[in-house]
Amino acid sequence: MISRVVFISVLLLLWCHCRHVLGSGDSGTGIVPSPDRSADGADLLSVGTMVDTHSAMLRQGNTDECDIVMNLSAADRCAFVKATPDCSMEDSFINYLKMAFCLLPPNLTPLTITLCMIWLLILFIVLGLTASKFFCPNLSAISSSLRLTHNVAGVTFLALGNGAPDVFSATVAFSRPHTAGLAIGALFGAGIFVTTVVAGSVSLVKPFTVASRPFLRDVIFYMAAVFWTFIILYRGTISLGETLGYLGLYVVYVVTVIVSAYIYSLQKHSATRSSVQSSTHVPGDTHVPELQTSESDEAPLLSNGSIQEGYDSEYRPLLPYCESTSSILLNSLNPLDSRTWRRKTWRWRTVKILKMPLEVLLLLTVPVVDPDKEDRNWRRPLNCLHLITAPLVCVLTFSSGEYGLYLIEGQFPVWALTLLFGLFLSAIVFLTTSNDQPPAYHLVFSLLGFVVSAMWISAAASEVVSILHMLGVVLSLSNNLLGLTLLAWGNSIGDCFSDITIARQGYPRMALSACFGGIIFNMLIGVGIGCLIQMYNNEPVVTLEPEGLLTWVLAGSLGLSLVFSFILVPLRCFHLGRTYGIFLLLFYAVFLLVALLTEFGFIHT
């Protein structure tokens, strides 16, 4: 509830600021329209003159020429957007700046912004659905087939699954020179949000004692990552070696987690042996030693799974039933469970109806392998259809469809060749398999589902970054503010609610561990991969220019929250109670207030 109130209040501030900016921009702060302007209002000569008059501002650190569009008169903005390379938005399917300034008349720009906000909400839903219902299950199947331990899978595949929206958004933003501020704002903003709002909400819902060594390990590694990023921002550049250092630091973190788990396992087994030996040497002592584990939260989950399995078995038919191919296809594409529908509230049903078209689209294109099911989720007609739709999604979403629309020798498109290949492969699989028994190569579909879901997440993340860039230009807001609010909240609010639900069910330690492990992965991998992509496309040294005082407010607030956690939690004997939870929520409220005051110029150097 607190995050909803904060989100709505900032949206109101953004809307008021939007009306103010649009009103001042339409009053003619730019040039006076010339009498020989063309029918559509374009005056490229006047636009070029305005660009020259703002060259001084560009030399002062604003390297994105598109930011000066709001200083032009409303009639000249469309021509400026079309003529400026920085406004091209080649990495997204839609040029949102052209849509904002050229699609509708200038007096309807607020309507365009409203439509973009609705589209932004839909994209966040796509990110959440793809990550939770398609990306994560396929990663789980891959880790199971590779026989990875729980610790390795948790800090690699599970972290990637939980942080997929954040990682892809940060990677896309860092790979573009003009949107790096979005990535910085999102990573730092999400870090502050998780370490204060999520941790504070978990403490309020279920006071608990955190595991001391894992907590200190995660805080120390995250502090190192934040300090490293602070140094790079202060210097303004990052080299190839420093970028590889981000990835190397995460490898060190993974190795530390594995070694720590191994040492703990040895200590636990040695303590168990000593207790057994002492009990056998004491005459008349019939006490059986109780095995204590630090993963006490996982035991109830196993029992819940067995209960659910027994519950589902009640609905299995008593006699053998052979389902037709068409009914298998229709049932596989139905995202609605009638039993779940009857138990849920009307709010849940409304949201489910709104999400159903997106779920059907994802079910049509992304295969999911579930190793826990007896048939491993094998659906012969749907999986054969996936061999056609999944490759098409890959070629049409990669680089905004640039390679999919490429004409081979100027005549035959790549997407048509991909379609023919998919039809051929689908026919072979359909003729050589049955509806009842999954083939031996069924796990290959988990790799296909992983790739396709990653392409969906990457495409949605690219659109999110482009929309936020457009909002920053139109509303004259910095990328840092949009990153720490809309982008960070959109990617983290789902994890917040899920962690609070897990805490209410009695597993607060698990919820907090997932929070810290995820944000370490997001920062190190997001910055590392994003900068590598930018180095590959541009120069061997990436320039990261801080966007004013707000960047240092972000870095300082995140560092201060980590210092508080590193000092106060041990002083409280690692017990997180309601008082500490209230303190964390107040800290985030103060940070958000200071960030807004800094953005709107009330706090300045």
Residue pairs with C-beta under 8 A, 6 or more apart in sequence:
2 197
2 201
2 585
3 197
3 489
3 493
3 496
6 589
6 592
7 485
7 489
7 493
10 485
10 592
10 596
13 596
14 471
14 475
14 477
17 475
17 476
17 477
17 600
18 110
18 113
18 474
18 475
19 110
21 70
21 474
21 475
21 476
22 109
22 110
22 474
25 70
25 71
25 72
25 73
25 74
26 73
26 74
26 106
26 107
28 73
29 71
29 73
30 50
30 71
30 72
30 73
30 76
31 46
31 49
31 50
31 72
31 73
31 76
32 73
33 41
33 43
33 46
33 73
33 75
33 76
34 43
34 45
34 46
36 43
37 43
37 46
37 75
40 78
40 79
41 75
41 76
41 78
41 79
42 76
42 78
42 79
42 82
43 75
43 76
43 79
44 79
44 83
46 76
47 72
47 76
47 79
47 80
47 83
48 83
50 68
50 71
50 72
50 76
50 80
51 65
51 68
51 80
51 84
54 68
54 71
57 68
58 65
58 68
61 545
63 177
63 178
63 545
64 86
64 178
65 84
65 85
65 86
65 87
66 81
66 84
66 86
66 87
66 97
66 178
66 473
67 472
67 473
67 476
69 77
69 80
69 81
69 84
69 87
69 97
69 101
69 473
70 77
70 473
70 474
70 476
72 80
74 106
75 106
77 101
77 106
78 98
78 101
78 102
80 87
81 87
81 97
81 98
81 101
81 102
82 98
82 102
86 178
87 95
87 97
87 98
88 95
89 95
89 96
89 97
89 466
89 469
89 470
90 400
91 172
91 175
91 176
91 399
91 400
91 462
91 465
91 466
92 400
92 462
92 463
92 465
92 466
93 400
93 401
93 459
93 463
94 463
94 466
96 116
96 466
96 467
96 469
96 470
97 470
97 473
99 112
99 116
100 109
100 112
100 113
100 116
100 470
100 474
101 109
103 112
104 111
104 112
109 474
113 471
113 474
113 475
116 467
116 470
116 471
119 463
119 467
120 464
120 467
120 468
120 486
120 490
122 358
123 460
123 463
123 464
123 467
124 165
124 464
124 490
124 491
125 355
125 358
126 358
126 456
126 460
127 164
127 165
127 168
127 457
127 460
127 461
127 464
127 490
127 491
128 165
128 494
129 355
129 358
129 359
129 362
130 164
130 362
130 366
130 453
130 456
130 457
130 460
131 161
131 162
131 164
131 165
131 453
131 457
132 494
133 359
133 362
133 368
134 362
134 366
134 368
134 449
134 452
134 453
134 456
135 161
135 164
135 450
135 453
135 454
135 457
136 158
136 161
136 162
136 164
137 368
137 369
137 370
137 449
138 367
138 368
138 369
138 446
138 447
138 449
138 450
138 453
139 157
139 158
139 160
139 161
139 450
140 153
140 157
140 158
140 161
140 371
141 369
141 370
141 371
141 376
141 443
141 446
142 157
142 443
142 446
142 447
142 450
143 152
143 153
143 156
143 157
143 158
144 371
145 371
145 443
145 446
148 156
148 157
149 258
149 261
151 257
151 258
151 261
152 254
152 258
154 257
154 517
155 253
155 254
155 257
155 258
155 517
155 521
156 254
159 517
159 518
159 520
159 521
160 167
160 521
160 525
162 495
162 514
162 518
163 518
163 519
163 521
163 522
163 525
164 454
164 457
165 457
165 461
165 490
165 491
166 186
166 187
166 190
166 491
166 492
166 518
166 522
166 526
167 521
167 522
167 525
167 526
167 529
168 454
168 457
168 458
168 461
169 182
169 183
169 186
169 461
169 464
169 465
169 487
169 491
169 526
170 183
170 186
170 187
170 522
170 523
170 526
170 527
170 530
171 183
171 461
171 526
171 529
171 530
171 533
172 179
172 458
172 461
172 462
172 465
172 530
173 179
173 180
173 182
173 183
173 186
173 465
173 483
173 530
174 180
174 183
174 526
174 527
174 529
174 530
174 531
174 533
174 534
175 530
175 533
175 534
175 537
176 465
176 534
177 534
177 538
177 543
178 469
179 465
179 468
179 469
179 479
180 479
180 544
181 478
181 479
181 480
181 483
181 547
181 551
182 465
182 468
182 469
182 472
182 479
182 480
182 482
182 483
182 487
183 483
183 526
183 527
183 530
184 229
184 233
184 479
184 480
184 483
184 544
184 551
184 554
185 478
185 479
185 480
185 481
185 482
185 483
185 484
185 485
185 487
185 488
185 550
185 554
186 483
186 484
186 487
186 488
186 491
187 229
187 483
187 522
187 523
187 526
187 527
188 226
188 229
188 483
188 484
188 554
188 555
188 557
188 558
189 483
189 484
189 485
189 487
189 488
189 489
189 554
190 488
190 491
190 492
190 519
190 522
191 222
191 226
191 519
191 523
191 558
191 561
192 484
192 554
192 557
192 558
192 561
192 588
192 591
193 488
193 489
193 492
193 496
193 588
194 492
194 495
194 496
194 515
194 516
194 518
194 519
195 515
195 516
195 519
195 558
195 561
195 562
195 565
195 584
196 561
196 584
196 585
196 587
196 588
196 591
197 496
197 584
197 585
197 588
198 492
198 495
198 496
198 499
198 500
198 511
198 515
199 512
199 515
199 565
199 576
199 581
199 584
200 580
200 581
200 582
200 583
200 584
200 585
200 588
201 496
201 499
201 500
201 503
201 581
201 585
202 208
202 499
202 500
202 503
202 508
202 511
202 512
202 515
202 576
202 581
203 508
203 576
203 577
203 578
203 580
203 581
203 584
204 578
204 581
204 582
204 585
205 500
205 503
205 504
205 508
206 503
206 504
206 506
206 508
207 508
207 575
207 576
207 577
207 578
207 581
208 503
208 508
208 509
208 575
208 576
209 573
209 574
209 575
209 576
210 509
210 512
210 569
210 574
210 575
210 576
211 294
211 509
211 513
211 574
212 570
212 574
213 260
214 260
214 513
215 512
215 516
215 569
215 574
216 566
216 570
217 256
217 257
217 260
218 513
218 516
218 517
218 520
219 516
219 562
219 565
219 566
220 566
221 249
221 253
221 256
221 520
222 516
222 519
222 520
222 523
222 562
223 559
223 562
223 563
223 566
224 249
225 246
225 249
225 520
225 523
225 524
226 523
226 555
226 558
226 559
226 562
227 559
228 242
228 245
228 246
228 249
229 523
229 527
229 555
230 555
230 559
232 238
232 242
232 544
233 544
233 546
233 551
233 555
236 543
236 544
236 545
236 546
237 541
237 542
237 543
237 544
238 531
238 541
238 542
238 544
239 540
239 541
240 532
240 535
240 540
240 541
243 527
243 528
243 531
243 532
243 535
243 542
244 528
246 524
246 525
246 527
246 528
246 531
247 524
247 525
247 528
247 529
249 524
250 520
250 521
250 524
250 525
250 528
253 520
253 524
264 294
268 292
268 293
272 289
272 291
275 289
276 289
279 285
279 287
279 288
279 289
297 506
297 507
297 509
297 510
298 510
300 506
300 507
301 507
305 372
315 339
323 331
323 435
325 380
325 381
325 435
326 381
328 379
328 380
328 381
328 382
328 435
329 379
329 381
329 382
329 385
332 363
332 379
332 381
332 382
333 360
333 363
333 364
333 382
335 355
335 356
335 359
335 360
335 363
336 352
336 356
341 349
341 352
344 352
362 453
362 456
363 382
364 385
364 386
364 389
365 386
365 389
365 390
365 392
365 393
365 452
365 456
366 386
366 390
366 449
366 452
366 453
366 456
367 382
367 383
367 386
367 390
367 445
367 446
367 448
367 449
367 452
368 377
368 446
368 449
369 376
369 377
369 442
369 443
369 445
369 446
369 449
370 376
370 377
375 436
375 437
375 438
376 438
376 442
376 443
378 437
378 438
378 439
378 442
380 430
380 433
380 434
380 435
381 430
381 435
383 429
383 445
384 426
384 427
384 429
384 430
385 426
386 445
386 448
386 449
387 422
387 425
387 426
387 429
387 448
388 419
388 422
388 423
388 426
389 422
390 422
390 448
390 449
390 451
390 452
391 418
391 421
391 422
392 404
392 415
392 418
392 419
392 422
393 452
393 455
393 456
394 418
394 451
394 452
394 455
395 401
395 403
395 404
395 414
395 415
395 418
396 404
396 405
396 415
397 455
397 456
397 458
397 459
398 404
398 455
400 459
400 462
403 414
404 413
404 414
404 415
404 418
405 413
405 414
405 415
406 413
406 414
407 413
407 414
408 414
408 417
429 439
432 439
433 439
464 487
464 490
465 487
468 479
468 482
468 483
468 486
468 487
469 479
471 477
471 482
471 486
472 478
472 479
472 481
472 482
477 599
478 547
478 548
478 550
478 599
479 547
480 547
480 548
480 550
480 551
480 554
480 599
481 550
481 595
481 596
481 599
484 554
484 595
495 514
495 515
495 518
499 511
499 512
499 514
499 515
500 511
502 508
502 510
502 511
502 514
503 511
508 576
512 576
531 542
534 542
535 541
535 542
546 552
548 598
549 598
549 603
549 604
549 605
550 595
550 598
550 599
553 591
553 594
553 595
553 598
554 595
557 591
557 594
557 595
561 584
561 587
561 591
564 587
568 580
569 576
569 580
572 580
594 603
597 603
598 604
